[in-house]
Amino acid sequence: MESIIQNQVLQVAEQVEKHLDSELQRLDELDSDGIEQLRQQRLKQLKEHAKQKQIWLANGHGEYEELAEEKEFFNATKKSPDMIVHFYKDDTPRCKIVDHHLKILAKKHLEAKFLKLNVERCPFLTERLRIRVIPTIALVKDSKTKDFVVGFTELGNCDDFTTEMLEWRIAQSGAIEYSGDLLNPPDVRKAEKKNLLQKKTIRGRNDDDSDDSDLDF
């Protein structure tokens, strides 16, 4: 079994090495014209990104704004295909927690429009989207409501979840760009890392520090 595993590891290493050699050879074979072409492509990408950023900012991206009425919601979808909309009530403390996190994310993710809407001012939209729990975050992708974050159940079912946790959950809908691991929530990864460090610390204690009452004879 050990021999089989070693052979598999060697095969993977050889494939990686061949791929790297191929990439290095491709770069070595680039002449001045090829390098200039790559540089021009990169410059074009940067210019397009800068132009798109200006369009987002002109449409109010980068700020967490409140809509005065539900008509503004439909107008916003025409300008911003990707939106994160917080449906809230003034007398709900948890809505203040959502406000805090969305203000941070709005500045980080210019590609999406971050909005809030008072459910008491938009009964038609609230009923149409079947919103029953406050707070609820509607996640809009390509001008269509794709998903909802209802309450805090998916955020650890606690009030002290992190901004990264909400960012990860929103990213599940594709409404924002996300470079992290979509399969594993960040708070869980942090907890696992913390537990691992604690275990290493416990294992690294001196024998004199151990409690005899915990020993099983």
C-alpha positions as CSV (number, residue, x, y, z in Angstrom):
1,M,0.0,0.0,0.0
2,E,2.8,2.4,0.9
3,S,4.5,1.6,-2.4
4,I,1.3,2.4,-4.3
5,I,0.9,5.7,-2.6
6,Q,4.5,6.7,-3.3
7,N,4.1,5.9,-7.0
8,Q,0.9,8.0,-7.1
9,V,2.7,10.9,-5.5
10,L,5.6,10.6,-7.9
11,Q,3.2,10.5,-10.9
12,V,1.5,13.7,-9.7
13,A,4.9,15.4,-9.1
14,E,6.0,14.5,-12.6
15,Q,2.8,15.9,-14.1
16,V,3.2,19.2,-12.2
17,E,6.9,19.4,-13.2
18,K,6.0,18.8,-16.9
19,H,3.4,21.5,-16.7
20,L,5.8,24.0,-15.2
21,D,8.5,23.1,-17.8
22,S,5.9,23.7,-20.5
23,E,5.0,27.1,-19.1
24,L,8.6,28.1,-18.7
25,Q,9.4,27.0,-22.2
26,R,6.4,29.0,-23.5
27,L,7.7,32.1,-21.7
28,D,11.2,31.6,-23.0
29,E,10.0,31.4,-26.5
30,L,8.2,34.7,-26.4
31,D,9.9,37.3,-28.5
32,S,9.7,41.0,-27.9
33,D,6.5,41.2,-30.0
34,G,4.9,38.5,-27.8
35,I,5.8,40.2,-24.6
36,E,4.5,43.5,-25.9
37,Q,1.2,41.8,-26.9
38,L,0.8,40.4,-23.4
39,R,1.5,43.9,-21.9
40,Q,-1.1,45.5,-24.2
41,Q,-3.7,42.9,-23.2
42,R,-3.0,43.5,-19.6
43,L,-3.3,47.3,-20.1
44,K,-6.6,46.8,-21.9
45,Q,-8.0,44.7,-19.0
46,L,-6.9,47.4,-16.5
47,K,-8.5,50.2,-18.5
48,E,-11.8,48.2,-18.9
49,H,-11.8,47.5,-15.2
50,A,-11.2,51.2,-14.4
51,K,-14.0,52.2,-16.8
52,Q,-16.4,49.7,-15.2
53,K,-15.5,51.0,-11.7
54,Q,-16.4,54.5,-12.7
55,I,-19.8,53.3,-14.0
56,W,-20.5,51.5,-10.7
57,L,-19.6,54.6,-8.7
58,A,-21.8,56.7,-11.0
59,N,-24.7,54.4,-10.2
60,G,-24.1,54.8,-6.4
61,H,-22.2,51.6,-5.8
62,G,-19.8,51.7,-2.9
63,E,-22.4,53.1,-0.5
64,Y,-25.1,51.4,1.5
65,E,-28.3,53.4,0.6
66,E,-31.9,53.3,1.7
67,L,-34.8,53.3,-0.8
68,A,-37.6,55.6,0.0
69,E,-40.2,53.5,-1.8
70,E,-40.6,50.2,-3.6
71,K,-40.7,51.9,-7.0
72,E,-37.1,52.8,-6.6
73,F,-36.3,49.1,-6.2
74,F,-37.4,48.3,-9.7
75,N,-35.6,51.4,-11.1
76,A,-32.4,50.2,-9.3
77,T,-32.5,46.7,-11.0
78,K,-32.3,48.4,-14.4
79,K,-29.0,50.1,-13.5
80,S,-27.5,47.4,-11.3
81,P,-28.1,43.8,-12.2
82,D,-26.4,42.6,-9.0
83,M,-28.0,43.9,-5.8
84,I,-28.1,43.1,-2.1
85,V,-31.3,44.4,-0.5
86,H,-31.9,44.4,3.2
87,F,-35.6,44.3,4.2
88,Y,-35.9,45.8,7.7
89,K,-38.0,47.4,10.4
90,D,-37.0,50.2,12.6
91,D,-37.9,48.4,15.9
92,T,-35.9,45.2,15.1
93,P,-32.4,45.2,16.8
94,R,-31.0,42.6,14.5
95,C,-31.5,44.9,11.5
96,K,-28.9,47.2,13.1
97,I,-26.4,44.4,13.1
98,V,-27.1,43.7,9.4
99,D,-26.7,47.5,8.7
100,H,-23.2,47.4,10.3
101,H,-22.0,44.5,8.1
102,L,-23.5,45.7,4.9
103,K,-21.9,49.2,5.2
104,I,-18.5,47.5,5.3
105,L,-19.3,45.1,2.4
106,A,-20.7,47.9,0.2
107,K,-17.3,49.6,0.1
108,K,-15.5,46.4,-0.6
109,H,-17.7,45.1,-3.3
110,L,-18.3,47.8,-5.9
111,E,-19.6,45.3,-8.3
112,A,-22.9,45.1,-6.5
113,K,-25.5,47.7,-5.2
114,F,-26.2,47.5,-1.5
115,L,-29.6,48.8,-0.4
116,K,-32.1,48.7,2.4
117,L,-35.9,49.0,2.3
118,N,-38.3,49.4,5.1
119,V,-41.0,46.7,4.8
120,E,-43.7,49.1,6.1
121,R,-43.1,51.3,3.1
122,C,-43.2,48.5,0.5
123,P,-46.1,46.1,1.3
124,F,-46.5,45.1,-2.3
125,L,-42.9,44.0,-2.8
126,T,-42.7,42.4,0.6
127,E,-45.7,40.3,-0.2
128,R,-44.5,39.5,-3.7
129,L,-41.2,38.3,-2.4
130,R,-42.9,36.4,0.4
131,I,-40.8,38.0,3.1
132,R,-42.0,36.8,6.5
133,V,-38.9,37.1,8.7
134,I,-37.1,40.4,9.6
135,P,-34.3,40.9,8.8
136,T,-34.2,39.3,5.4
137,I,-31.6,40.0,2.7
138,A,-32.7,39.6,-0.9
139,L,-29.9,38.6,-3.3
140,V,-30.4,39.8,-6.8
141,K,-28.4,38.5,-9.7
142,D,-29.0,39.5,-13.3
143,S,-32.0,41.5,-12.2
144,K,-33.7,38.4,-10.7
145,T,-34.1,37.6,-7.1
146,K,-32.0,34.4,-6.8
147,D,-31.7,33.8,-3.0
148,F,-32.5,35.1,0.5
149,V,-30.6,35.3,3.7
150,V,-33.5,34.9,6.2
151,G,-32.6,35.9,9.8
152,F,-29.3,34.7,11.2
153,T,-29.8,30.9,11.0
154,E,-27.3,30.5,8.2
155,L,-24.8,32.9,9.8
156,G,-24.2,30.7,12.9
157,N,-27.5,31.4,14.5
158,C,-25.9,34.1,16.7
159,D,-25.8,37.9,16.8
160,D,-22.0,38.2,16.8
161,F,-21.2,36.6,13.4
162,T,-18.4,38.2,11.4
163,T,-18.6,40.4,8.3
164,E,-16.7,37.7,6.5
165,M,-19.4,35.2,7.4
166,L,-22.1,37.3,5.8
167,E,-19.9,38.0,2.8
168,W,-19.4,34.3,2.3
169,R,-23.2,33.6,2.5
170,I,-24.0,36.4,0.0
171,A,-21.4,35.1,-2.3
172,Q,-23.3,31.8,-2.5
173,S,-25.8,33.6,-4.8
174,G,-23.1,34.9,-7.2
175,A,-24.2,38.5,-6.5
176,I,-20.7,39.5,-5.5
177,E,-17.2,38.4,-6.5
178,Y,-15.6,36.1,-4.0
179,S,-12.1,34.7,-4.0
180,G,-12.4,32.5,-0.9
181,D,-13.6,29.0,-0.3
182,L,-17.3,28.8,-1.1
183,L,-17.6,25.3,0.3
184,N,-16.5,26.1,3.8
185,P,-17.7,29.2,5.8
186,P,-14.9,31.3,7.2
187,D,-16.1,31.2,10.8
188,V,-15.9,27.4,10.8
189,R,-12.4,27.5,9.4
190,K,-11.3,30.0,12.1
191,A,-12.8,27.8,14.8
192,E,-11.0,24.7,13.4
193,K,-7.7,26.5,13.3
194,K,-8.2,27.8,16.9
195,N,-9.0,24.3,18.1
196,L,-5.9,22.9,16.4
197,L,-3.7,25.5,18.1
198,Q,-5.3,24.7,21.4
199,K,-4.6,21.0,20.9
200,K,-1.0,21.7,20.1
201,T,-0.7,23.9,23.2
202,I,-2.1,21.2,25.4
203,R,0.2,18.5,23.9
204,G,3.1,20.8,24.4
205,R,2.7,21.2,28.1
206,N,5.3,19.9,30.5
207,D,4.5,16.6,32.2
208,D,4.7,18.4,35.6
209,D,1.7,20.6,34.6
210,S,-0.6,17.6,34.1
211,D,-3.4,17.0,36.7
212,D,-3.1,13.5,38.2
213,S,-6.8,13.4,38.9
214,D,-7.4,13.2,35.1
215,L,-5.3,10.1,34.7
216,D,-7.0,6.7,34.4
217,F,-5.0,3.9,36.2
